[in-house]
């Protein structure tokens, strides 16, 4: 039986992972749960799955949850980053599902790797900010990192059974988000409500905005570089509005292998938990005769500047991807608060990157230093240019 800790248990990845646990109680047990601020849902999950430990971001909320669980509660409750790390490194945990949103997932995921835990990785920011460090420590400790993102799960499946030296490139697909057919001038007036209406996937607010700007795909490019040991010229992107083909791998003889499936995260989550096996899920079969035409096109770089910025950050390397990620998180928050316009998201990121002098990230503290600098610089630029 595999014992799981779920970082981000109240989000879409976490709740779907718990559905898999419920469907396969003979194979999985929950050792720990961690959430941001959804106390009610976390309490419900604790009653249902009886983990040994849980954590919340806020200390007051953690104390309130402990009181609500009562003296009979056998779940230890922790708080803050240190609480997340404690839950991620529980002795009884075999595998950590890293599904916290944004940069908050880096430190507990890294701590789990140092503790020798297997990782089912849905938090792409961990790889964007500290990919070289994460992969080095995982190799040194023999820790498997199995991707949960549908695109990287697809690549993993397409690579199985093929000599690695035969690979030519990988092709990540992107839905294009809600604005794929918008002319650039129309993007100037889009609202957060419009940006949160993703046509194919049900995701959290931050990742949905990233999908609308195509930054999500840029972050996935950097993640793929580290996960699969690729050079940047081995990674391509295609807009695929139907979200049926999740990614493709091209080999040097010209053959291209694709992984297809209906757009539902149960599939890649279950594959990450059962790897290399495929679990039975309640999802219907993919019926290509009913799907209709599958279309592909190149992304418009000038319209989706965030994608270009992600490639630039990856090429520069060092601390720059962490700066890209931090500036993006600040910009997305400002957009959701309706303090900046949609097209100001890439502008704020670009200005922050231009002000940064990259440095090597040979330890996790340097990553956190770059992250903190970029947040402060992005907010400073916004304050100076509000009008």
Secondary structure, 3 states (H helix, E strand, C coil): CEEEEEECCCCHHHHHHHHHHHHCCCCEEEEEEEECCCHHHHHHHHHHHCCCEEEECCHHHHHHHHHHHCCCCCCEEEEHHHHHHHHHCCCCCCEEEECCCHHHHHHHHHHHHHCCCEEEECCHHHHHHHHHHHHHHHHHHCCCEEECCHHHHHHHHHHCCCCHHHEEEEEEEECCCCCCCCCHHHHHHCCHHHHCCCCCCCCCHHHHHHHHHCHHHHHHHHHHHHHCCCCHHHEEEEECCCCCEEEEEEECCCCEEEEECCCCCHHHHHHHHHCCCCCCCCCCCCCHHHHCCCCCECCCCCCCHHHHHHHHHHHHCCCHHHHHHHHHHHHHHHHHCCCCCCCHHHHHHHHHHHHCCCCCCCCHHHHHHHHHHHHHHHHHHHHHCCC
